[in-house]
Amino acid sequence: MVKGAFRVEFRDHVAELGPGDFIVVPRGVEHRTASDEEAEVLIFEPADVVNTGDAAVSEFTAPLGEKI
C-alpha cells in the first residue's frame, strides 16, 4: 500500500491496509479488493494473471504481454 486506505475482502474476514502495509493472498483464494476513496497500491502478480478475474474480456482487461 503506497497511499490512502485499501481493503481486501475475503469470505470470512476483511483485511484493512494503510500506507506501508502489505498482504499476500495465496493462489486460488477467493478475494475482492476495494477502496472507498482513491488509493495508490503496488501489486505483484504473475504475468499470466488476468486483471479482471474470471470476468469476460472487456475494455478493462489489460493486454497480455504488457511489461513495465
N, CA, C and O atoms as a GROMACS GRO file, in nm:
protein
  272
    1MET      N    1   0.085  -0.116   0.000
    1MET     CA    2   0.000   0.000   0.000
    1MET      C    3   0.089   0.122   0.000
    1MET      O    4   0.178   0.136   0.085
    2VAL      N    5   0.067   0.210  -0.093
    2VAL     CA    6   0.152   0.328  -0.107
    2VAL      C    7   0.087   0.450  -0.044
    2VAL      O    8   0.150   0.522   0.034
    3LYS      N    9  -0.042   0.475  -0.078
    3LYS     CA   10  -0.109   0.595  -0.030
    3LYS      C   11  -0.258   0.568  -0.017
    3LYS      O   12  -0.317   0.500  -0.102
    4GLY      N   13  -0.320   0.619   0.089
    4GLY     CA   14  -0.464   0.602   0.108
    4GLY      C   15  -0.496   0.480   0.192
    4GLY      O   16  -0.412   0.430   0.268
    5ALA      N   17  -0.619   0.432   0.178
    5ALA     CA   18  -0.666   0.313   0.250
    5ALA      C   19  -0.726   0.217   0.150
    5ALA      O   20  -0.785   0.258   0.050
    6PHE      N   21  -0.711   0.089   0.176
    6PHE     CA   22  -0.747  -0.015   0.081
    6PHE      C   23  -0.785  -0.138   0.161
    6PHE      O   24  -0.731  -0.160   0.269
    7ARG      N   25  -0.877  -0.218   0.110
    7ARG     CA   26  -0.912  -0.340   0.183
    7ARG      C   27  -0.918  -0.458   0.087
    7ARG      O   28  -0.946  -0.444  -0.032
    8VAL      N   29  -0.892  -0.574   0.144
    8VAL     CA   30  -0.904  -0.700   0.070
    8VAL      C   31  -1.013  -0.778   0.144
    8VAL      O   32  -0.998  -0.813   0.261
    9GLU      N   33  -1.122  -0.806   0.072
    9GLU     CA   34  -1.236  -0.874   0.133
    9GLU      C   35  -1.232  -1.023   0.100
    9GLU      O   36  -1.231  -1.062  -0.017
   10PHE      N   37  -1.228  -1.104   0.205
   10PHE     CA   38  -1.233  -1.249   0.193
   10PHE      C   39  -1.372  -1.294   0.237
   10PHE      O   40  -1.448  -1.213   0.290
   11ARG      N   41  -1.406  -1.420   0.218
   11ARG     CA   42  -1.537  -1.470   0.260
   11ARG      C   43  -1.557  -1.460   0.411
   11ARG      O   44  -1.668  -1.435   0.457
   12ASP      N   45  -1.450  -1.478   0.489
   12ASP     CA   46  -1.465  -1.483   0.635
   12ASP      C   47  -1.405  -1.365   0.710
   12ASP      O   48  -1.419  -1.357   0.832
   13HIS      N   49  -1.338  -1.273   0.642
   13HIS     CA   50  -1.284  -1.156   0.709
   13HIS      C   51  -1.243  -1.051   0.606
   13HIS      O   52  -1.239  -1.077   0.486
   14VAL      N   53  -1.212  -0.931   0.656
   14VAL     CA   54  -1.166  -0.821   0.572
   14VAL      C   55  -1.032  -0.773   0.626
   14VAL      O   56  -1.019  -0.750   0.746
   15ALA      N   57  -0.934  -0.758   0.539
   15ALA     CA   58  -0.803  -0.705   0.577
   15ALA      C   59  -0.796  -0.559   0.535
   15ALA      O   60  -0.807  -0.528   0.416
   16GLU      N   61  -0.779  -0.469   0.631
   16GLU     CA   62  -0.768  -0.325   0.605
   16GLU      C   63  -0.620  -0.290   0.594
   16GLU      O   64  -0.540  -0.326   0.681
   17LEU      N   65  -0.583  -0.218   0.489
   17LEU     CA   66  -0.443  -0.182   0.466
   17LEU      C   67  -0.427  -0.031   0.459
   17LEU      O   68  -0.513   0.040   0.407
   18GLY      N   69  -0.318   0.017   0.513
   18GLY     CA   70  -0.282   0.158   0.506
   18GLY      C   71  -0.142   0.171   0.448
   18GLY      O   72  -0.080   0.070   0.414
   19PRO      N   73  -0.091   0.294   0.438
   19PRO     CA   74   0.043   0.314   0.382
   19PRO      C   75   0.148   0.229   0.453
   19PRO      O   76   0.155   0.227   0.576
   20GLY      N   77   0.229   0.160   0.375
   20GLY     CA   78   0.335   0.076   0.429
   20GLY      C   79   0.292  -0.067   0.459
   20GLY      O   80   0.377  -0.151   0.487
   21ASP      N   81   0.162  -0.095   0.454
   21ASP     CA   82   0.113  -0.231   0.480
   21ASP      C   83   0.117  -0.314   0.354
   21ASP      O   84   0.117  -0.261   0.243
   22PHE      N   85   0.121  -0.446   0.371
   22PHE     CA   86   0.112  -0.535   0.257
   22PHE      C   87   0.041  -0.663   0.298
   22PHE      O   88   0.029  -0.694   0.417
   23ILE      N   89  -0.006  -0.736   0.199
   23ILE     CA   90  -0.074  -0.862   0.224
   23ILE      C   91  -0.038  -0.958   0.111
   23ILE      O   92  -0.019  -0.917  -0.003
   24VAL      N   93  -0.028  -1.086   0.144
   24VAL     CA   94  -0.006  -1.189   0.044
   24VAL      C   95  -0.132  -1.273   0.038
   24VAL      O   96  -0.173  -1.332   0.138
   25VAL      N   97  -0.195  -1.278  -0.079
   25VAL     CA   98  -0.314  -1.360  -0.099
   25VAL      C   99  -0.269  -1.487  -0.171
   25VAL      O  100  -0.223  -1.480  -0.285
   26PRO      N  101  -0.282  -1.602  -0.106
   26PRO     CA  102  -0.237  -1.726  -0.169
   26PRO      C  103  -0.313  -1.757  -0.298
   26PRO      O  104  -0.431  -1.722  -0.312
   27ARG      N  105  -0.246  -1.820  -0.390
   27ARG     CA  106  -0.308  -1.859  -0.517
   27ARG      C  107  -0.437  -1.938  -0.490
   27ARG      O  108  -0.440  -2.028  -0.406
   28GLY      N  109  -0.541  -1.902  -0.562
   28GLY     CA  110  -0.667  -1.975  -0.554
   28GLY      C  111  -0.761  -1.930  -0.443
   28GLY      O  112  -0.873  -1.979  -0.435
   29VAL      N  113  -0.719  -1.836  -0.358
   29VAL     CA  114  -0.805  -1.787  -0.250
   29VAL      C  115  -0.897  -1.678  -0.306
   29VAL      O  116  -0.850  -1.578  -0.361
   30GLU      N  117  -1.028  -1.699  -0.292
   30GLU     CA  118  -1.125  -1.602  -0.342
   30GLU      C  119  -1.115  -1.473  -0.260
   30GLU      O  120  -1.114  -1.477  -0.137
   31HIS      N  121  -1.108  -1.360  -0.328
   31HIS     CA  122  -1.099  -1.231  -0.261
   31HIS      C  123  -1.146  -1.120  -0.355
   31HIS      O  124  -1.156  -1.138  -0.476
   32ARG      N  125  -1.174  -1.006  -0.294
   32ARG     CA  126  -1.214  -0.887  -0.370
   32ARG      C  127  -1.141  -0.768  -0.310
   32ARG      O  128  -1.136  -0.754  -0.188
   33THR      N  129  -1.085  -0.683  -0.395
   33THR     CA  130  -1.017  -0.564  -0.348
   33THR      C  131  -1.111  -0.445  -0.361
   33THR      O  132  -1.192  -0.438  -0.453
   34ALA      N  133  -1.099  -0.350  -0.268
   34ALA     CA  134  -1.188  -0.234  -0.270
   34ALA      C  135  -1.127  -0.118  -0.193
   34ALA      O  136  -1.041  -0.136  -0.108
   35SER      N  137  -1.174   0.002  -0.226
   35SER     CA  138  -1.136   0.122  -0.154
   35SER      C  139  -1.252   0.220  -0.167
   35SER      O  140  -1.312   0.232  -0.273
   36ASP      N  141  -1.282   0.292  -0.058
   36ASP     CA  142  -1.391   0.389  -0.063
   36ASP      C  143  -1.348   0.521  -0.126
   36ASP      O  144  -1.431   0.597  -0.176
   37GLU      N  145  -1.219   0.547  -0.124
   37GLU     CA  146  -1.164   0.668  -0.186
   37GLU      C  147  -1.040   0.629  -0.265
   37GLU      O  148  -0.996   0.514  -0.261
   38GLU      N  149  -0.984   0.723  -0.336
   38GLU     CA  150  -0.867   0.695  -0.418
   38GLU      C  151  -0.754   0.640  -0.332
   38GLU      O  152  -0.726   0.689  -0.223
   39ALA      N  153  -0.689   0.536  -0.384
   39ALA     CA  154  -0.576   0.475  -0.315
   39ALA      C  155  -0.471   0.439  -0.420
   39ALA      O  156  -0.504   0.408  -0.534
   40GLU      N  157  -0.346   0.443  -0.380
   40GLU     CA  158  -0.237   0.401  -0.467
   40GLU      C  159  -0.179   0.272  -0.411
   40GLU      O  160  -0.135   0.267  -0.296
   41VAL      N  161  -0.180   0.167  -0.494
   41VAL     CA  162  -0.131   0.037  -0.449
   41VAL      C  163  -0.029  -0.016  -0.548
   41VAL      O  164  -0.031   0.019  -0.666
   42LEU      N  165   0.059  -0.099  -0.500
   42LEU     CA  166   0.158  -0.165  -0.582
   42LEU      C  167   0.128  -0.314  -0.575
   42LEU      O  168   0.132  -0.373  -0.467
   43ILE      N  169   0.096  -0.375  -0.689
   43ILE     CA  170   0.055  -0.515  -0.693
   43ILE      C  171   0.155  -0.595  -0.774
   43ILE      O  172   0.192  -0.557  -0.885
   44PHE      N  173   0.198  -0.707  -0.718
   44PHE     CA  174   0.285  -0.801  -0.788
   44PHE      C  175   0.204  -0.926  -0.819
   44PHE      O  176   0.150  -0.989  -0.728
   45GLU      N  177   0.196  -0.962  -0.945
   45GLU     CA  178   0.124  -1.081  -0.988
   45GLU      C  179   0.203  -1.150  -1.098
   45GLU      O  180   0.284  -1.088  -1.166
   46PRO      N  181   0.180  -1.280  -1.115
   46PRO     CA  182   0.241  -1.348  -1.230
   46PRO      C  183   0.193  -1.283  -1.360
   46PRO      O  184   0.081  -1.232  -1.365
   47ALA      N  185   0.275  -1.285  -1.462
   47ALA     CA  186   0.242  -1.219  -1.589
   47ALA      C  187   0.116  -1.272  -1.654
   47ALA      O  188   0.053  -1.199  -1.731
   48ASP      N  189   0.078  -1.396  -1.627
   48ASP     CA  190  -0.039  -1.453  -1.694
   48ASP      C  191  -0.170  -1.430  -1.619
   48ASP      O  192  -0.273  -1.483  -1.661
   49VAL      N  193  -0.169  -1.354  -1.509
   49VAL     CA  194  -0.292  -1.326  -1.435
   49VAL      C  195  -0.374  -1.221  -1.510
   49VAL      O  196  -0.322  -1.116  -1.546
   50VAL      N  197  -0.501  -1.251  -1.533
   50VAL     CA  198  -0.592  -1.155  -1.598
   50VAL      C  199  -0.646  -1.063  -1.490
   50VAL      O  200  -0.699  -1.110  -1.389
   51ASN      N  201  -0.632  -0.931  -1.509
   51ASN     CA  202  -0.665  -0.837  -1.402
   51ASN      C  203  -0.815  -0.824  -1.374
   51ASN      O  204  -0.853  -0.756  -1.279
   52THR      N  205  -0.900  -0.887  -1.454
   52THR     CA  206  -1.044  -0.880  -1.430
   52THR      C  207  -1.098  -1.012  -1.375
   52THR      O  208  -1.218  -1.039  -1.385
   53GLY      N  209  -1.010  -1.094  -1.318
   53GLY     CA  210  -1.053  -1.220  -1.259
   53GLY      C  211  -1.114  -1.313  -1.360
   53GLY      O  212  -1.057  -1.335  -1.467
   54ASP      N  213  -1.231  -1.369  -1.327
   54ASP     CA  214  -1.295  -1.461  -1.420
   54ASP      C  215  -1.402  -1.393  -1.505
   54ASP      O  216  -1.483  -1.460  -1.569
   55ALA      N  217  -1.404  -1.258  -1.504
   55ALA     CA  218  -1.499  -1.183  -1.587
   55ALA      C  219  -1.458  -1.193  -1.734
   55ALA      O  220  -1.343  -1.221  -1.767
   56ALA      N  221  -1.555  -1.168  -1.820
   56ALA     CA  222  -1.527  -1.170  -1.964
   56ALA      C  223  -1.428  -1.059  -2.000
   56ALA      O  224  -1.423  -0.955  -1.934
   57VAL      N  225  -1.350  -1.083  -2.102
   57VAL     CA  226  -1.256  -0.983  -2.150
   57VAL      C  227  -1.334  -0.860  -2.196
   57VAL      O  228  -1.434  -0.871  -2.267
   58SER      N  229  -1.288  -0.742  -2.153
   58SER     CA  230  -1.355  -0.616  -2.188
   58SER      C  231  -1.251  -0.507  -2.202
   58SER      O  232  -1.131  -0.534  -2.202
   59GLU      N  233  -1.298  -0.382  -2.213
   59GLU     CA  234  -1.204  -0.271  -2.224
   59GLU      C  235  -1.126  -0.249  -2.095
   59GLU      O  236  -1.028  -0.175  -2.093
   60PHE      N  237  -1.168  -0.314  -1.985
   60PHE     CA  238  -1.097  -0.301  -1.857
   60PHE      C  239  -0.989  -0.408  -1.838
   60PHE      O  240  -0.917  -0.404  -1.738
   61THR      N  241  -0.978  -0.500  -1.931
   61THR     CA  242  -0.879  -0.608  -1.923
   61THR      C  243  -0.747  -0.559  -1.982
   61THR      O  244  -0.742  -0.513  -2.096
   62ALA      N  245  -0.640  -0.570  -1.903
   62ALA     CA  246  -0.508  -0.529  -1.952
   62ALA      C  247  -0.464  -0.625  -2.063
   62ALA      O  248  -0.491  -0.745  -2.055
   63PRO      N  249  -0.398  -0.572  -2.165
   63PRO     CA  250  -0.350  -0.660  -2.272
   63PRO      C  251  -0.241  -0.755  -2.222
   63PRO      O  252  -0.158  -0.716  -2.140
   64LEU      N  253  -0.241  -0.878  -2.272
   64LEU     CA  254  -0.138  -0.973  -2.236
   64LEU      C  255  -0.004  -0.929  -2.295
   64LEU      O  256   0.001  -0.869  -2.403
   65GLY      N  257   0.102  -0.959  -2.224
   65GLY     CA  258   0.234  -0.926  -2.275
   65GLY      C  259   0.283  -0.788  -2.238
   65GLY      O  260   0.397  -0.753  -2.271
   66GLU      N  261   0.202  -0.707  -2.170
   66GLU     CA  262   0.247  -0.574  -2.127
   66GLU      C  263   0.353  -0.590  -2.020
   66GLU      O  264   0.338  -0.671  -1.928
   67LYS      N  265   0.459  -0.516  -2.030
   67LYS     CA  266   0.566  -0.520  -1.931
   67LYS      C  267   0.598  -0.378  -1.884
   67LYS      O  268   0.584  -0.281  -1.958
   68ILE      N  269   0.640  -0.371  -1.760
   68ILE     CA  270   0.678  -0.240  -1.704
   68ILE      C  271   0.829  -0.227  -1.711
   68ILE      O  272   0.884  -0.125  -1.670
   0.00000   0.00000   0.00000
